[in-house]
Amino acid sequence: MKRLTTLLILSLITLSCSDTDDTTVPEEAMYFPPNDATTWETKTIASLGWNQNNISDLLNYLETKNTKGFIILQNGKIVMENYFNGHSSTTPWYWASAGKTLTATVTGIAAQENLININNKVSDYLGTGWTSTSLSKENLITCKNLLSMNSGLDDTLGDDVSPSNLQYVADAGTRWAYHNVYVKLQDVVATVSGQTWDNYFNAKLKTPIGMTGSWLSSGATGSLSVYWSTTRSMARFGLLALNKGNWNGTQVLNSNYFNDATTTSQSINQSYGYLWWLNGKSSYHLPQTQIQFPGELIPNGPDDMYMALGKDDQKIYVVPSKKLVVIRMGNAADGSNFALSDFDNVLWGK
């Protein structure tokens, strides 16, 4: 098994030589911060036996790479919480495409309430004509295709998801392409729930786990698709993901759907679930390309890690084997990018 010595994020988290057996660490209950309070329990790096000598190198790297907020949770408790470049714990920032996982989660909640079936075609909920493809091709596109990024619609036409801009390239299920058409799931949820997308989101996800923040229109898309929140609110969602949809004993999202969401969802891009990115797979595709690359997304990262990745390096990393959630918000570490960049692998190397 590769990378047996890189089981934890960053060399900061490398265990000491005497602490290589996980069974030596006492089991503790998962911690969830109160929903109605700003308090959040912490634990020290020293108590975990992590490598304290590399803290300054990590923090310097984060600051020089335009980071605004950075949090590490272990078993739900804050181990590191740092803000840079004028940001603070109360400053909101955008999730960009990391927020796709919010849409995937709320779609799953609508499914568990029997409002939708993700295997049904999108036109069952939005009516026909929501694309400019032929009726026969449009009716091939299911909600699961939108979750899996294999709708077969043209990804080169920009973010506009009005019908005239949703054009046929291939049959649904035969081509993987990173496409903003996933936001049509927000319209589906709004239609079947009889509520606005943000009202349903607030009631079913935001409020139950104590998040703050709001959806802001991204302009030409015609849908609410960009979420803004504090770094801690992003960490709350990461903690929900670590616990497979459970929040302090309440199953906000059923675990079967969550397991499906964080498992390869189609045969083309092994490293993609339902709007979640997956590490440890044998190959991957990147946004804006049809090339299949061998190997895993983040070689320095743990194999069981799943990720919410957004433009210009908005990151939620979840590592179930180590009960870790890692959050990064900020401007692009280097050049502007779609979801993935060299920052991911360098950060995990650090």
Secondary structure, 3 states (H helix, E strand, C coil): CCCCCCCCCCHHHCCCHHHCCHHHCCCCCCCCCCCCCCCCCECCHHHHCCCHHHHHHHHHHHHHCCEEEEEEEECCEEEEEEECCCCCCCCCEECHHHHHHHHHHHHHHHHHCCCCCCCCECHHHHCCCCCCCCHHHHCCCEHHHHHHCCCCECCCCCCCCCHHHCCECCCCCCCCCCCHHHHHHHHHHHHHHCCCHHHHHHHHHHCCCCCCCEEEECCCCCCEEEEEECHHHHHHHHHHHHCCCEECCEECCCHHHHHHHCCCCCCCCCCECCCCEECCCCEECCCCCCCCEECCCCCCCCCCCEEEEECCCEEEEEEHHHCEEEEEEECCCCCCCCCCCHHHHHHHHC
